[in-house]
Structure formats: C-alpha cells, structure tokens
Amino acid sequence: MDRSAFVSLAPSCADNHGLAERLLETRKLSVELAAPLSAEDMAVQAMDDASPIKWHLAHTTWFFETFILAPHLSGYRLFDEAFNYCFNSYYERLGPRQPRPKRGLLTRPSIERILAYREHVDHALSKLMVQSAATKPIWAHQLEVGVNHEQQHQELMLTDILALFAANPLRPAYRAVQSRAAPQRRRESLRWIDFPGGVHQIGLVDGSFGWDNETPRHQALIHPFRLADRLVTNAEWLEFVEDGAYGAATLWLSDGWAAVNRENWRAPLYWEQSDDGWREMSLEGVQPLELAAPVAHVSYYEADAFARWAGKRLPTEFEWEVAATSLPLTGNFLASDALRPVPAEGALKDGLLQMFGDVWEWTQSAYLPYPGYRPPEGALGEYNGKFMVNQHVLRGGSCVTPAHHMRASYRNFFYPHQRWQFTGLRLASDIN
C-alpha cells in the first residue's frame, strides 16, 4: 500500500487520516503474521473450523473489494471475478462459494497471486482515501468494519496456524521461544471481588464503533455476585484432571458428557503427557506446561464442568460486562508478543486481573439478540444476526487479539464444543 497517499491527507480531516493509518497498519500486520510460514504451510486446512492462511489473506482483501471498492470507487476493476466464489465466506446474498470444510483444496490461486491481489486492492483503497480527503465519506463506516474484520482474521490466522502445527507430527514452531521479563509478584492465591446487584446499562456506548450484536444498549437486572480476581490456571486444571473429572459423568452437561466420550477428551486441547510431566503445544512448539498461566483451549462444556467441580459457576455475560466496564483496556494482547497466556501479576491491593487479554472467557450466557435488535440491511446484515443460536458468549479477548479491537461490550461467540481458540474461564458465584 502506498503510505505517502495516506499521510498526505488534509490536516482538517483528522478522522480520515486516523482511519487510513489504522487501515495501513492492519493490512501490513496480516502479511507480517504470515511471513514465518512456507507456501505449503499457508495452503493447508487443519480442520473444518480452521481456514488456510492464504484464504484468510485473500478473504479479508475480498471484503474490502466487495463492500467498499466495487460500490464506491468509480472505474474500479475486479482483480479476478472467480475470487468471489473462492473467498466469499458465508454471505448468501453474494452467491455460491467454496464450502468451508474444503477451503484447503484451493491450491490455486498461488500465494504469489493472492499477494498480488492484496497489492491491487490496497492501491485502490489508497486512491479512494485520497479522493475523499476533504470530507467524511459515506463508506467510512464500512471501511472501519473492514479494518475490524481483518483484525478478527489476524487472531484466527494464529489460532489456525497453531491447530495446523499441532496436527503435524514434526510439531513445528511458528517462532523460536522468546525470553520474557522476570515476573513481578504473582497472584497465585484466588480472591473474590463482590459486586452489588441492580439495574445496569449493557451494550455499546452511543457514538463508539462496535458490532451490531452489541446493540441496542439496554437495561439488565443483575443480582449481587462475586467474581474471581483472576483466571483459572493450568495448575488448578491439572487438579481437575488428576481428580478424575473427565470420567465423572455427574459433573457434565449431557451434551458435554457425550462430547467427552465421543472425542476422548482427557485434558485441554494441546496438552500432552510425557515422562517429564505435562507439556503443551504452543506457537513456540511443545513446551513444559506453565502451571501459573491461565488454562486455554477448553470448550464451554469443560469450563462448565470445572466450575461445577469447584463448587462455583461461570459468570453471565452481563455480570462480566458490569465488572469490566470501569477497567482500563490493558492486558496480554497480540502486541505484547507473548503469543500465549501468561500468569497473573499484581499486588494484593489490586482488584480484578486479566479481564482483558490472555484468554477469551466463557460465560454461561447463550448468544442471543439484545432486546430490540435488528440486523443491518444488505449483505453485511449476515455478519452476526444469523448466528444467534446454539452458541455461547465469550468476553475479554485473548493473547492473540489486537488490542485496539477490544472493548468491554465486545461479544465473541462459539459453539460449546469448540476449543481451538484461546478460550478459558473465570469463576463466579452468587452472594446469598
């Protein structure tokens, strides 16, 4: 992308300039995340839930071409008309597409052609931005959606790479092991933070960017509750494993118990036992299990069973949001460069820790529309609304989430059996 075209925008259009900079940085980061991979790495699909890395690079580009350039840039030329079939994800209104479980069959186009596609679209985006330098264009919101959409795929790129390398018998590492700064005082003992009940405002604050599933802002009645001050750790989960919890039917929801037996779950995804103890597959290859770090890659079924085993429960998404709204948006995100959850740190006077970053936190809340929700018009209306069934809400982001992508009202959602994402949990309980 031509950076000079972006930095030359008129000073009076600071909003446009800031959006242009975010666009540039986001597009650049996606290519950087793929840089350690070979062409073979980028072509393979580890499982139906994952996608090849080159598909992510092309799909995010298709999004900008389809929703912004084609309708708004006069004279724009599609890079390749066949790409709508190859790289449309789930937009029924835009025609047929390559089935999701078969994206790994797209050995063509090559990664070189996909990178050329990105350059073609980036050049056109820079041209569109310069043409609208003096005003706030009608497509500004769609461009913001495109930036945030690509940030979502950056997280998926890393989790899909991990799934792929974990399935490879050579257990390759995405990168070499990185040294970390010496920890401060670690919060290994669990403490509880009380929250009063009442009627609270939930959802996206007016005037800020967010997804349609965070709206409309509305009131919710919340009863008094307690939240654990930190996330559940690997050490605590190991106690769960060694207590035989994966074999105790009474701890599990019926569907969860069926999944445990069908999939032969005996520990979180990517855990493995060796003569030297438990190890975990990570983006830095197979590493000894870090006991003080938050547990990751557990399903909703596992999180619910653990909470029941511990005599607690999972928080509702509204409880989580009430607790998080007044906290700073800081944590172990992608920019921290840890690429894995890290132990909680802080002095005893601190309150809640790890509310943002490290792992997405399962809530007990079903993924449903807020009161008065209406999906947007057009194809973008398919972005969230049609998935509001049979899934659960997660909050807070993870160690591979771009930090600027997160906010307290953000609602992620997955099916209860899925665990290839950095998903973990925080315990909650009622105040009687």
N, C-alpha and C positions, 0 to 999 in steps of 0.2 A: 504494500500500500504506500502511496506517495505521501510521506509525512509532511512535506512542505505545503501540500494542498490544504492540510488541516490547520497548521499553525499560523497560516496567513489569514485566517478568518478575522472579520472586523471586530475590534475590541468591544463594540456595543452589543455584540451577540455572544455574550459570555456563556449562555446556556448551550448554544450550538457548539461553541468551542469545547466546552467540557464534555458534551456528548461525543464529539468527534474524537477527543483524546481517549475516552473510555472504549470507543469502538476500535480504535487503533491498537490499544493495549490488549484488548480481549482477542482480537484476531491474531495478533502476534503470539500471545501466550499459547493458543491452541497448537500452533506449529511447533513451538518450543517444547511442549509436553510430548509431542510425537517424535522429537529429534533423536532420543536414545534408541529408537526402535528400527528394526530392519524392515524392508518391504514385506518380507514373509510375516513378521510379527503383526503388521498392520492389516493383513488380508484375512486373518483367521477370526472366527467367531467361537468363543469358548462354550457358549450355551445359548438357549433361546432368549434369555433375559438380556444378554450382552449383545454388543454390536462390534464389528471390526473397527479399528481405529480410523482407517481411511474412510469408512462410511460416516463416522462422526464428523470428520473434516469436511466431507462433501455435503452432508445433510445440513450442517449449520450454514454453509455457503448457499445452498439451495433455498434456505429460509429467507435470507436477505434478498436473493434474486426474485423469489416468488412473491413475497409480501411487500417489498419496498421498490426494487428497481423496475420490475416489469410494469407495475401500475403507475409509477411516479417519475421515471426518468425517460424523457422523450427520446425516441430513437434507440432505446436500449436493445441490444441484440443478445438473445439467449445464447449461452455458451454451447449447449447441446440439448436439443429437445428431448432426447431419450433420458436425460437426467431426472426429469420429473417422475418417471417410473422407478428409476433406481434409488432415488434419495428422498422421496416423499415418505414420511413416517407413518402417520395414521389419519391424514386429512382426507376423509371420504369425498368431500366436495371437489377435491382436486384430481380425482381419478384413481385408477388402479395403481398398485405399487408392488415392489418386490416384497414377498412375505417376510415378516420379521425373522422367523427362525432360519430363513435361507439367505440372509444378507452375506454370510460367509462364502456363498457361491459366486459373488461378484468379484471374480479375479480380474475382470476388466470392468471399468477403466483402471488403468495403472495408477499408482500413487503419483507418478510424474504428471499425468493428465489431471488428476484431482488438484494437485498444487497449482497447475496452470489455471484451472477453474477458479481457485481462490484468488489468484492474481487478477484474473479478468473481472471478477465481481468486486474485489477491493478497489481496483482502479475506477470502476463505475460508481462505487459508493463515494469515493473522494470527489469525483466530478459532481455528484448530486449535492454533496455537502457544500461545495464552493458556490454552486448555483443558488443556494438558499442561505447564503451567509448573512444577508441583511434582515431576514425575518425568521420567525419561528415557523417552520414548515408544517403542513398538515400531516406529514408522515413521521414527525418527531417521536410520537408515542410508539409507533410500530418499530422504529429504529431502536428505541430503548428496550422494547420487548425482545428484539433480535439479539441485543447485547446480553441481556439476562438469559435468554435461551441458550446462547453459546456458552455462558458460564455454567449452566446446568450440565451441558455436554462435556465440559472440561472435567468436572467431577466424575461423570460416567466414563470418560476415557481412562482415568486412573483406576477406577474400580474394575473396569473391563479388562485392563492390562493385568491387574492382579489375578483375576479369575483365569485368564489365559495362561499366565506363567505358573500358577498353582497347579494347573492341569498338565503342564509339561513335565515329563519325568526327569528332565535335567534341572528343574527348579531354578530357572534363570532369574537374575535380579534385574529390576528395572534400572537401578542405580547402585553404586557402591554404598556400603554402610557409612553414614555420616556421624561424625562426633557431635556430641551435644554438650552444652554448657552444664557445669555442675549444678545439680538441683538446689533450690532453696529449701526451706523447711517443708517437708511433705505432709499432706493431710491424710494420714493413713487411718486414723480413727474416724468413725462415722458420727456426725452430729445431725441434729434435726432442727429445722427452721420452721416456726409456726406462722401461719397466715390466717387472718380473720376472714370470716365469711362476709357476704354482702352482694350487692348488685354491681357488676363491673362492666366497663366498656371493653368489648372484644373486637378485634379486626383491624384492618388497615386504617391508619390515620389519614384523614382527608388531605389531599394535596401531595402526598408522597407516592412514589411508584410502588406498585405491588401487583400480584396476580389477581385475577378475578375471583379466585376461590378464597381470598382473604376479605372479601366484601359480601354484603354491606356491613359496615360497623354496626354493632348491635349490643344490647344488654344481655348479660347472662348472670343467673343466680348461682353463687358458689358458696358451699358450706365451708366452715373452718377446716383447714387441712394442714398437714406437715409435709415438707419435702426434705429428703436427704440433702446434705450440703454438697455432696459430690456424687459422681457416677459410680456405679458398681464396678469393682476391679476384677482383674484376672484372678487374683488370689481368692477373692470371695466366690467367684465362679468355680474355681477348682474345688473348693469345699462342696459346692453343689454337685459337681461331677463325682467326687470321691464318696459322697453320701448315697450314691446310687440313684440320684433323682431322675436320670434319664430312663430308669427302669421302674419308676414308681407311678403307676397309672393314675393314682388319686391326685397327683399334682397338676395334671394336664387337662386342658380342654379336649373334648372328644376329637375334634379335627386335628389338634396338635398331637395327641397320642397316636392317631393314625399316621401322621407325617413322621413322627419319631420312628415308628416301626417300618414304614414303607421306605424311608430314606436311610434307615440305620444310623440315625443321629446319636452320637455318644459324647459330643463336645461341640463347641462352636466351630463354624466353618474355618478352615485353615489351621486348626490345632492338630498336632500330631504327637504321639508319644514315642519316645526313644529310650535307649538305655541310660541316657543322661538326664532324663526328665522330659517335661513337656516343651515342645517347640511350636513356633507359629510361622507360617508363610507370610511374608510381607513384601512390600515393594523393594526392599533391600535383601530379598532372598529369605531363606529359612533362618530364623533367629531364635535364641532361647526366649521362652515366654517371660515377658516383663510383668512380674506379679503385681506391682503397684499401679500399672497402667489400666485404663478403663477397658473392660471387655468389649469386643467388637465382633461383628459378623454373626449376630444372633437374630433369630426370627422373632416375630411377635409371640408365637407360641412358646418359645423358650423364655422370653422375657416375662411373660405372664406366669409361667410355671415357677421361675426363680422367685418372683415376688410372692407367690403363694407359699413356697418353701420357706422364705424368710419371714413369713407372717405379716407381710405388707401387701401393697398393691401398686399398680402403675398409676401415675397421675393422669388426670384428664387433660386434654389439650388446653382447656380454658384455665385450669389451675396453673399449668406451666406458663401460659402467657401472662397471667397476672403476676407471677413471681419474677418473670424475666423483663417485663416492660420497663422498669426503672433502672435496669443494669446497663453498664456500658457494653457496646458491641465489640468485645475483645475476647480473644481465645486462640486456641491452636487451630488456625485455618490453613489454607493452602500456602499462603505467603510465609507462614512460619517455617516451611520447608522440612518439617518433621516427617510428613507423609505417613504418619501413624499416630494413634492416640498416645498421650504422654501422661504421667502421673499428676495428680492434683497437687498444687503447691499453694501455700499461704499460711499466714499466722492464725492463731486461734481466734483472734478478734474478727476475722473475716466471716462473711455470711456465705451465700451460695457461690460455689465454684463450678467451673466447666459448664455453665449454662449454654455457652456458645462454643462451637468447635469441638474437636476430638471425635465425638460420635453423634449421629442422629439419635435422638431419644424417643423410643417408643412411648406412645400414650395409649390409654385404654379407649380412646375416642375413635369411633367409626368415622371414616372420611365421608362426610355428608355436606350438602349445601347449607350455608348460613340462612337464617330467615330472610326472605325477600330476594334471594339470589336469582339472578338471571344471567345466563351466559351471553357473551358479546355476540353481535351479529357477524355473519360471514364465517369463513373457514377458521379464523382464529377463535371462534366460539367453541371449537372442538378441543381446545388446548387443555382444559381441565374438567369442564362440567360433565362430559360423558363418562368419566372415570369414577364418578362419585357413588361407588357401590363396591361392597366386599373388600374394602381396603381399610387400613388404619393410618392415623395421622402420626407423623414424627415431627419433632421440633428441634431447632437449635443449630443445625449444620454439623459439619464434620471436619476432620483434619485435611480433607481434600476439597473442601468447599471454598471458592473465592470469597474473601471476607466481605467485599462490597456487595455481595449477592444476598447477604443475610439481614434479617430484621426480626423483631420479636413476634410479629404477626405471621411470619412465613409458615406455610403449611406444606410439608412434604407428605407423600403417601406411598405406601407399598402394600402388596398382598401379605397376609400374615405368615406365609411360609417362606418368604424371600429373605435371604441373608447375605447376599454377595456385596451389599453396600456396607459402609462403616456404620452399622446400627448397634446401639447399646441401650442402656436404661439407667434411670434414676428411680429410686423407691419413693413411695408416698404412703401416707396413712391418714385416716380420719382423726379429728380431735373430738372425742366424745364429751 
